[in-house]
């Protein structure tokens, strides 16, 4: 797919806009990214950013509850939203003739969502049920994105449970919601992206029509969430009543995703060298040759790459049999990292990883919804939506020496180890 020509502009109220016309299919994607996520929610209100995402679907001052759903679905479209460490996104994908409908819906709730006690109480119950389903009542729920951060990090923004504790969720008030909306849900704190089959001039006119009169409020000052690197190995344990086998999640700090992109990309390549495919180093060593584990994975970010500012987390997750000790698993991991630190991976190994990553990236962005969301996220985080289309080339330029340097930085004395223990009486052998 040829890279679409991007049109970028800013409305008088501060709303940043990215247009990516592409007439290959008669569909259009619309997304709005707000510069607020888990790390911005106040202490004592864990899970509030995600709860507020739910509230944004509960009607507005001019549309009754569920109207958003009906308007999109009756046009043959789909919609959703999601909360991330540093942003919250909302999107619709519709036939191109319904572009104005999507723009109206997003502008309408940006202007004034319906914040009522009834809606709040209902969505608190919905979120609690979601937590029960996805975390409390499933094997390895919250592993590692909820359970690892409080081991690796020490500050509330970085360490707390972004899904939320029931007590905090139940104490949320309408006043909390109104303050959160006033602070973070202003046009000056958001990026609107339109991608797909439309004419740029017409789209701009429609955006001015629907978003131009959303009142300006200044974007909040974004705090730094930085904290010192670990100076020793940090250990945490969690008993999982549903897990059939013990598991480990190892967390390391990464380079700044925004201001040190080249170093960050080296960690992505390192993750591929370690665990991408049956021929990868940890798959070969830990799954096939010895074997010490039944599952292994590595990656940048607790949700994936390019979804957070600094600090971000490099993770390695391993599920191992009861009879294999965590010390054996960690020793094997450290040996493989030491090999990479001492001897950079060769050109063929790098090409295999970067080619697979590029193919996956292109396949993902062939989907209009993924492309729309990626453009919006990169504009919000990097101020450069077009970086999406340069990632594959920049990844291919990562050198073996850079990957070796990344492996060298993953030291035992600067990491967190989360131990998952099954509650079945079968402890691991020490």
Helices and strands as residue ranges (DSSP letters): E 6-10, E 16-21, E 27-34, G 38-40, H 48-55, H 67-73, E 78-83, E 88-95, G 96-98, H 99-112, H 117-131, I 132-136, H 149-152, H 156-159, H 166-170, H 174-184, G 187-189, E 190-196, H 200-211, E 234-240, E 246-253, H 261-275, H 281-282, I 283-289, E 293-300, E 313-320, H 326-342, H 347-366, H 368-382, G 385-390, H 391-396, H 400-409, G 412-414, E 415-422
